[in-house]
Amino acid sequence: MSQLSFKDKVVIITGAGGGLGKYYSLEFAKRGAKVVVNDLGGSLSGQGGDAKAADVVVNEIKAAGGIAVADYNNVLDGAKIVETAVKNFGTVHIVINNAGILRDASFKKMTEKEFQLVLDVHLNGAYQVTKAAWPYFRKQQYGRIINTSSPAGLYGNFGQANYSAAKSGLIGFAETLAKEGDKYNIKANTIAPLARSRMTESILPPPILEKLGPEKVAPLVLYLSHEDNELSGQIFEVAAGFFAQIRWERSGGILFKPDASFTAEVVAKRFDEILNFDDSKKPELLKNQHPFMLNNYNELVANARTLPPNNAAGAPT
Ligand code: NAI
């Protein structure tokens, strides 16, 4: 198999002064990409700033013969980051929305500022950078976007209401960009990684951290960003050498006749049926269409079970 080359491709990687982003930068550069290494060099909680973080990565890339430029802007100034790419390399082809911070607290104790700040960096930051890159993507009929979600965004995590909200938001954001970008050859996907970095160093035990090298996440990010990848609007989990796709699943569901009593009691009565996944649907279609949009809707309704009259509006037994 020939090497996946990124020659002449311009990639912006946000939060690339350390952790996962640093790894991505080195890998893209090794494969010929022109890399914008963005990082404001703040603390894990998003305080302070230090140009050194991005500079160190750029120097490493250049020392190895690669092409890179440092950018120290906050992702919330996304237009400036894209400007760095355009000024230095003429355009942008790939955006890796990777910058992130943590402000963990139980929901009871979480302040509005903590909630907002985390949403700002992860979600609004990704919005700002992508929004500024979008016109270039459309014009050149080429764009690749990787959003960085998290298992916390997929499943929730204690103490991370802010982070999970932001990380789920990134999934929906990419799913819509995938649809809108389709005719312009813009692909947008989301990863939910787990890796050793300052984000996880104080949380996970050393034997687990040992297995979670950031180099085990980079291959998926590179492939999804490559022109060979046709997939868009998808979600992947990646950690410690494990790669998997995540997709939604809808239970078989039930269809009430429109003239049935649509009461909370009837829902309660048939709740087990609503939760029954024996006849679950997983097709791509599921993301776009409800049964009520299907052509055979009338037929489905005609065949829908009618509740016995004594139960139609009554309390569950
Ligand atoms: P990290 O803390 O090493 O890297 C994040 C980088 O983002 C830092 O270098 C930081 O300076 C930069 N950054 C923060 N706010 C910024 C801003 N406003 N503008 C520009 N840069 C900013 O953490 P790690 O682990 O490499 O995280 C990378 C991404 O992966 C984050 O989005 C994180 O939420 C996500 N992630 C990481 C997991 C892990 O296990 N390490 C798990 C799930 C998701």
Boltz pocket constraint, residues with backbone or C-beta under 6 A from the ligand:
constraints:
  - pocket:
      binder: B
      contacts: [[A, 14], [A, 15], [A, 16], [A, 17], [A, 18], [A, 19], [A, 20], [A, 21], [A, 38], [A, 39], [A, 40], [A, 41], [A, 42], [A, 43], [A, 44], [A, 46], [A, 53], [A, 73], [A, 74], [A, 75], [A, 76], [A, 97], [A, 98], [A, 99], [A, 100], [A, 101], [A, 121], [A, 125], [A, 148], [A, 149], [A, 150], [A, 151], [A, 192], [A, 193], [A, 194], [A, 195], [A, 196], [A, 197], [A, 198], [A, 199], [A, 200]]
      max_distance: 6.0
